[in-house]
Amino acid sequence: MKKGKYLLLDLSNFVFRFVMKHGSADVLANEIQNNIESFASSLLCNRIIIFQDYKGSDFRKAMYPEYKGNRKDRKPSKFQDQIDAFFKKLPTITKMLNMYYPLIKFKGIEADDTMYYVSKLLGNCVILSTDADLLQLDCPQFAYTKGKYITLEDQGCDNVGMFIQAKAIAGDTSDNIKGLERVGLKTAVKYLNKYNCTTFTDLRDSIPKNSKSKIEQRILNGTEVVTRNLRLVDIGLVNDEIITEAQKEEIKRDINEFYD
């Protein structure tokens, strides 16, 4: 693969910019493409790869059936008919975009997982997404809704490792992952910093067993929950279990078809 600066686009996230737009699939595809090209230009990227979720995460649902289960219970939007109309056009829109860019998607694998693999494969990448989970990729990440780069510091974290450990402790309400009771991300970071720890295990071992703090007692008793959550939230930890060698080779071929 020839070197370049790659824009890795989280299409499943990005298309929500357009759900209220009217028009045929080809008109919408053209508008989305123009938008993508504009971001690529402004972010100084000369190559674009798009990624898409395809029927969720088999790996995480098998381990934790409640994963993202809360999304089924959301109340329909008052604009639901218009949203549904857009998503009926999305398969056609996606095919049209794939004429210009590599499209990476596999059934039962989330875009986060394939983006992680490709970011490590290619190196010089910028992520275009509002999803803070992708800060784990340790690449510059531009949030299109905010019009600026987002960082680990925005999450109160000094590094990727702390971010992952804090998420495993706190859980993730958007993905229906339960963490320790009444411990949010900021609180998890606070206690990691308090005891100068980089991992949950170090934190648990540093807290006095007779601590009077309810939060610290939850941490002391939270090994099972946090160990499970690490395999749910740490994209790098499980990447080789999720993406097969055959799929990795297919990804390389797809990128080479466009950019070799």
NORJOQUI-V98894 format. One record per run of one state. SS is the DSSP state (h for helix, s for strand, l for the rest). FROM is the first residue (numbers start at 1). LEN is the number of residues. If there is no record, write none. Layout:
{{SS | FROM | LEN} {SS | FROM | LEN}}
This chain:
{{l | 1 | 5} {s | 6 | 5} {h | 11 | 7} {l | 18 | 7} {h | 25 | 18} {l | 43 | 4} {s | 47 | 5} {l | 52 | 6} {h | 58 | 6} {l | 64 | 5} {h | 69 | 5} {l | 74 | 6} {h | 80 | 18} {l | 98 | 4} {s | 102 | 3} {l | 105 | 6} {h | 111 | 12} {l | 123 | 2} {s | 125 | 4} {l | 129 | 3} {h | 132 | 6} {l | 138 | 2} {s | 140 | 4} {l | 144 | 4} {s | 148 | 3} {l | 151 | 1} {h | 152 | 4} {l | 156 | 4} {h | 160 | 11} {s | 171 | 2} {h | 173 | 3} {l | 176 | 1} {s | 177 | 2} {l | 179 | 6} {h | 185 | 10} {l | 195 | 5} {h | 200 | 7} {l | 207 | 7} {h | 214 | 7} {l | 221 | 2} {h | 223 | 11} {l | 234 | 5} {h | 239 | 4} {l | 243 | 2} {h | 245 | 15} {l | 260 | 1}}
